[in-house]
């Protein structure tokens, strides 16, 4: 005979469904949290804070950009290219929803 799910189990399952799969990766979540606290950050600053390789950080930023979570602005400073990243309104909403879902999961 199958066991009935408790209300706590149902709450956990609902919370898991509310998590954004894109933000399940440590680097992508870190990028969004950092950008939520700053208007914009450069690629090199994100790399330094998150301790990621160029290739991995670039791939994670591209995924976030493709999904509309971040925008990139490229410019030259002292004849060197600099990429500036900012969180979009959609990215901020989705991050807040993801963090709310995490909060609900860990509530007693």
Buried (B, 14 or more C-beta within 10 A) or exposed (E): EEEEEEEEEEBBEEBEEBBBEBBEBEBBBBBBBBBEEEEBBBBEBBBEEBEBEEEEBBBBBEBBBEBEBBBBEEEEEEEEEBBBBBBBEEBBEBBEBBBEBBEBBEEE
